[in-house]
Amino acid sequence: MMNANFFTFTGENVKVTYRIGGNPGFIALTYDDTANPLMGLNEGFKPAQIDTVQTPLGIMVTVVIRTSIDTGSTSFSIFVPDINVPYGQSANFTTIGVYKDVRGLIIFPKDLQITWSCVQFAGEAESIFIPC
């Protein structure tokens, strides 16, 4: 068996895919919440735009999905489990995603408002061939 290297996450109005490995010039994470009329974002991120941290819960994968110098930013993190899956097969799991919203002018740090919210995701892990 090998560690899964491709993940699909489905939450309420949100779909995320994440691949581990491959060419750093290719998209490694996609974030799609176009089903949500208030957000409506469909974005791809290359490895250089993705922050990963190993935690006891799995790899925490983080991207900045919205940023504005005058209104703040929104980051999205999701916990990717360490799952062994035979090549060509898949395994299902559940995990959480975390949104961090920072509101206000970044030139006035003491006035920034920071909030976090969590979303549950159904996940599918696969071991696939990823070209370099």
ZAFI-299236 format. One line per 10 residues: number of its first residue (from 1); their letters; for each residue x, y, z negated of N, C-alpha, C. Coordinates in nm, 2 decimals. Each point is the difference from the previous one (the first is absolute). Example, Ala and Ser with C-alpha at 12.3 -4.5 7.8 and 13.67 -1.06 7.14 Angstrom:
1	AS	1.32/-0.57/-0.78/-0.09/0.12/0.00/0.09/0.12/0.00  -0.04/0.11/0.07/0.09/0.11/0.00/-0.08/0.11/-0.08;
% end
This chain:
1	MMNANFFTFT	0.08/-0.12/0.00/-0.08/0.12/0.00/0.09/0.12/0.00  -0.06/0.11/0.04/0.07/0.13/0.01/-0.09/0.11/-0.06  0.06/0.11/-0.05/-0.08/0.11/-0.05/-0.08/0.06/0.12  -0.12/0.03/-0.04/-0.09/0.07/0.10/0.07/0.13/0.04  -0.02/0.04/0.13/0.06/0.12/0.05/-0.10/0.09/0.07  -0.13/-0.04/0.01/-0.10/0.08/0.06/-0.12/0.00/-0.09  -0.06/0.12/-0.03/-0.11/0.01/-0.09/-0.11/0.09/0.06  -0.12/-0.05/-0.02/-0.12/0.08/0.03/-0.08/0.02/-0.12  -0.03/0.13/-0.03/-0.08/0.04/-0.12/-0.13/0.07/0.05  -0.11/-0.05/-0.06/-0.13/0.06/0.03/-0.07/0.05/-0.13;
11	GENVKVTYRI	-0.03/0.13/0.00/-0.07/0.05/-0.11/-0.12/0.08/0.05  -0.07/0.06/-0.09/-0.12/0.08/0.04/0.04/0.11/0.09  -0.04/-0.01/0.13/0.03/0.11/0.10/0.15/0.01/0.03  0.08/-0.09/-0.04/0.15/0.01/0.03/0.06/-0.14/0.04  0.08/0.01/0.10/0.07/-0.12/0.05/0.15/0.04/0.01  0.09/-0.09/-0.06/0.14/0.03/0.00/0.07/-0.13/0.05  0.10/0.02/0.09/0.09/-0.12/0.03/0.14/0.04/-0.04  0.08/-0.10/-0.03/0.14/0.02/-0.04/0.08/-0.11/0.04  0.11/0.02/0.07/0.10/-0.10/0.04/0.13/0.02/-0.07  0.06/-0.11/-0.04/0.14/0.01/-0.06/0.10/-0.05/0.11;
21	GGNPGFIALT	0.10/0.08/0.03/0.10/-0.04/0.09/-0.03/0.05/0.14  0.10/-0.03/0.09/-0.02/0.04/0.14/0.07/0.13/0.03  -0.02/0.05/0.12/0.07/0.12/0.05/-0.05/0.13/-0.08  0.10/0.07/-0.06/-0.04/0.12/-0.08/-0.06/0.11/0.09  0.00/-0.01/0.13/-0.06/0.10/0.08/-0.15/-0.03/0.03  -0.04/-0.12/-0.04/-0.14/-0.04/0.02/-0.09/0.04/-0.13  -0.13/0.01/0.02/-0.09/0.03/-0.11/0.00/-0.12/-0.09  0.01/0.02/-0.13/0.00/-0.10/-0.10/-0.13/0.00/-0.08  -0.06/0.11/-0.02/-0.12/0.01/-0.08/-0.10/0.09/0.08  -0.13/-0.05/0.01/-0.11/0.08/0.05/-0.10/0.02/-0.11;
31	YDDTANPLMG	-0.05/0.12/0.00/-0.10/0.04/-0.09/-0.12/0.05/0.08  -0.12/-0.06/-0.02/-0.12/0.04/0.08/-0.12/0.02/-0.10  -0.04/0.12/-0.02/-0.12/0.02/-0.07/-0.10/0.08/0.08  0.00/-0.02/0.13/-0.09/0.08/0.09/-0.14/-0.03/-0.02  -0.04/-0.11/-0.07/-0.13/-0.03/-0.04/-0.06/0.09/-0.11  0.10/0.07/-0.06/-0.04/0.10/-0.11/-0.02/0.14/0.06  -0.12/0.05/0.01/-0.02/0.13/0.06/0.07/0.12/-0.06  0.04/-0.02/-0.13/0.07/0.11/-0.07/0.15/0.00/0.03  0.06/-0.11/0.03/0.14/-0.01/0.02/0.04/-0.01/0.14  -0.04/-0.11/0.06/0.01/-0.03/0.14/0.14/0.01/0.05;
41	LNEGFKPAQI	0.09/-0.08/-0.05/0.14/-0.01/0.04/0.04/-0.13/0.05  0.07/0.00/0.12/0.06/-0.12/0.05/0.14/0.03/0.04  0.09/-0.06/-0.08/0.14/0.04/0.01/0.09/-0.12/-0.01  0.12/0.01/0.07/0.10/-0.11/0.00/0.12/0.06/-0.06  0.07/-0.08/-0.08/0.13/0.04/-0.07/0.11/-0.09/0.03  0.12/0.05/0.03/0.12/-0.08/0.02/0.07/-0.02/-0.13  0.09/-0.10/-0.01/0.06/-0.03/-0.12/0.06/0.12/-0.08  0.06/0.10/0.08/0.06/0.11/-0.07/-0.10/0.09/-0.07  -0.13/-0.01/0.03/-0.10/0.08/-0.06/-0.07/-0.08/-0.11  0.05/-0.11/-0.03/-0.07/-0.09/-0.11/0.10/-0.02/-0.11;
51	DTVQTPLGIM	-0.05/0.02/-0.12/0.07/-0.02/-0.13/-0.04/-0.13/-0.06  0.10/-0.09/-0.03/-0.04/-0.13/-0.06/0.08/-0.01/-0.13  -0.07/-0.06/-0.10/0.06/-0.02/-0.13/-0.04/-0.14/-0.05  0.10/-0.08/-0.04/-0.04/-0.13/-0.06/-0.05/0.02/-0.14  -0.11/-0.06/-0.03/-0.06/0.01/-0.13/-0.04/-0.14/-0.05  -0.03/-0.02/-0.12/-0.05/-0.13/-0.05/-0.14/-0.04/0.07  -0.07/0.10/0.06/-0.13/-0.03/0.07/0.02/-0.03/0.14  0.13/0.01/0.05/0.03/-0.02/0.14/0.06/0.13/0.06  0.02/0.01/0.13/0.06/0.12/0.05/-0.11/0.11/0.01  0.03/0.11/-0.06/-0.09/0.12/0.02/0.05/0.08/0.12;
61	VTVVIRTSID	-0.09/0.00/0.10/0.03/0.07/0.13/-0.08/0.13/0.00  0.07/0.11/0.02/-0.06/0.14/-0.01/0.03/0.08/0.13  -0.10/0.07/0.05/0.01/0.09/0.11/-0.08/0.13/-0.04  0.05/0.11/0.06/-0.08/0.12/-0.02/-0.09/0.01/0.12  -0.13/0.00/-0.03/-0.10/0.00/0.11/-0.05/0.13/0.04  0.02/0.10/-0.09/-0.04/0.14/0.03/0.09/0.09/-0.07  0.04/0.11/0.07/0.08/0.10/-0.07/-0.02/0.14/0.06  0.00/0.10/-0.09/-0.03/0.13/0.05/0.08/0.09/-0.10  0.07/0.10/0.05/0.07/0.09/-0.09/-0.09/0.08/-0.09  -0.12/0.03/0.05/-0.09/0.08/-0.08/-0.11/-0.07/-0.08;
71	TGSTSFSIFV	-0.02/-0.13/0.03/-0.11/-0.07/-0.07/0.05/-0.12/-0.08  0.12/-0.04/0.02/0.05/-0.12/-0.07/0.02/-0.12/0.09  -0.01/-0.12/-0.06/0.03/-0.12/0.07/-0.08/-0.12/-0.06  -0.01/-0.10/0.08/-0.06/-0.13/-0.04/0.10/-0.11/0.03  0.03/-0.08/-0.10/0.09/-0.12/0.02/-0.09/-0.12/-0.02  0.04/-0.11/0.08/-0.08/-0.13/-0.02/0.11/-0.10/-0.03  -0.03/-0.08/-0.10/0.09/-0.11/-0.04/-0.09/-0.13/0.00  0.07/-0.11/0.03/-0.07/-0.13/-0.01/0.10/-0.10/-0.05  -0.05/-0.10/-0.08/0.09/-0.10/-0.05/-0.01/-0.12/0.09  0.12/-0.04/0.05/0.01/-0.11/0.09/0.06/-0.12/-0.07;
81	PDINVPYGQS	-0.08/-0.11/-0.02/0.05/-0.11/-0.08/0.11/-0.08/0.07  0.08/-0.07/-0.08/0.11/-0.09/0.06/-0.07/-0.13/0.01  -0.04/-0.04/0.13/-0.07/-0.12/0.02/0.08/-0.08/0.11  0.01/-0.13/-0.03/0.06/-0.09/0.09/-0.11/-0.06/0.09  0.02/0.01/0.13/-0.10/-0.05/0.09/0.07/-0.08/0.11  -0.04/-0.12/0.04/0.06/-0.07/0.11/-0.02/0.08/0.13  0.10/0.00/0.08/0.00/0.07/0.13/-0.13/-0.04/0.08  -0.06/0.11/0.05/-0.12/-0.02/0.08/-0.13/-0.02/-0.09  0.01/0.01/-0.13/-0.12/-0.01/-0.08/-0.02/0.12/-0.08  -0.11/0.01/-0.08/-0.03/0.12/-0.07/-0.05/-0.04/-0.14;
91	ANFTTIGVYK	0.00/0.10/-0.09/-0.05/-0.02/-0.14/-0.07/0.13/-0.04  -0.12/-0.01/-0.06/-0.08/0.11/-0.05/0.03/0.04/-0.14  -0.01/0.12/-0.03/0.02/0.05/-0.14/-0.07/0.13/-0.02  0.00/0.06/-0.12/-0.06/0.13/-0.03/0.12/0.08/-0.06  -0.01/0.13/0.02/0.10/0.09/-0.05/-0.07/0.14/-0.02  0.08/0.10/-0.04/-0.05/0.13/-0.02/0.08/0.10/0.08  -0.07/0.11/0.04/0.07/0.11/0.06/-0.02/0.12/-0.09  0.09/0.09/0.00/0.00/0.12/-0.09/0.01/0.12/0.09  -0.09/0.10/-0.02/0.02/0.13/0.06/0.04/0.10/-0.10  0.10/0.08/0.04/0.05/0.11/-0.09/-0.03/0.13/0.08;
101	DVRGLIIFPK	-0.09/0.08/-0.06/-0.03/0.13/0.07/0.06/0.11/-0.08  0.08/0.08/0.07/0.06/0.12/-0.06/-0.06/0.12/0.06  -0.07/0.09/-0.07/-0.07/0.11/0.05/0.06/0.13/-0.06  0.01/0.10/0.09/0.05/0.13/-0.04/0.12/0.03/0.08  0.05/0.12/-0.02/0.12/0.05/0.07/0.13/-0.05/-0.06  0.08/-0.06/0.08/0.12/-0.06/-0.06/0.10/0.10/-0.06  -0.02/0.13/0.04/0.09/0.10/-0.05/-0.04/0.04/-0.15  -0.12/-0.05/-0.04/-0.04/0.02/-0.14/-0.02/-0.14/-0.07  0.11/-0.07/-0.03/-0.01/-0.13/-0.05/-0.09/-0.02/-0.13  0.01/0.11/-0.08/-0.08/-0.02/-0.13/-0.15/0.00/0.03;
111	DLQITWSCVQ	-0.05/0.05/0.12/-0.14/0.01/0.03/-0.05/-0.12/0.08  0.10/-0.09/0.03/-0.04/-0.12/0.08/-0.10/-0.09/-0.08  -0.10/-0.05/0.07/-0.09/-0.10/-0.06/0.03/-0.14/0.06  0.03/-0.09/-0.08/0.04/-0.14/0.05/-0.11/-0.10/-0.05  -0.05/-0.08/0.09/-0.10/-0.10/-0.04/0.04/-0.13/0.07  -0.04/-0.11/-0.06/0.02/-0.13/0.06/-0.13/-0.08/0.01  -0.02/-0.08/0.10/-0.11/-0.08/0.01/0.04/-0.14/0.06  -0.07/-0.10/-0.04/0.03/-0.14/0.04/-0.11/-0.05/0.09  0.04/-0.09/0.09/-0.09/-0.07/0.09/0.04/-0.14/0.01  -0.10/-0.09/-0.01/0.03/-0.15/0.01/0.01/-0.03/0.15;
121	FAGEAESIFI	0.09/-0.09/0.04/0.02/-0.05/0.13/-0.01/-0.15/0.01  -0.06/-0.05/0.10/0.02/-0.14/0.04/0.12/-0.01/0.09  0.08/-0.09/-0.02/0.12/-0.01/0.08/0.02/-0.14/0.06  0.07/0.00/0.11/0.04/-0.12/0.07/0.15/0.01/0.03  0.08/-0.10/-0.04/0.14/-0.01/0.02/0.03/-0.10/0.10  0.09/0.03/0.09/0.04/-0.10/0.11/0.15/0.00/0.01  0.05/-0.11/0.05/0.14/-0.01/0.04/0.00/-0.01/0.15  0.05/0.10/0.07/0.00/0.01/0.14/0.14/0.03/0.06  0.02/-0.02/0.13/0.12/0.04/0.06/0.00/0.15/0.03  0.10/0.07/-0.04/0.00/0.14/0.02/0.13/0.03/0.08;
131	PC	-0.01/0.05/0.12/0.11/0.03/0.08/0.09/0.12/-0.05  0.13/-0.01/0.02/0.09/0.11/-0.05/0.00/0.12/0.09;
% end
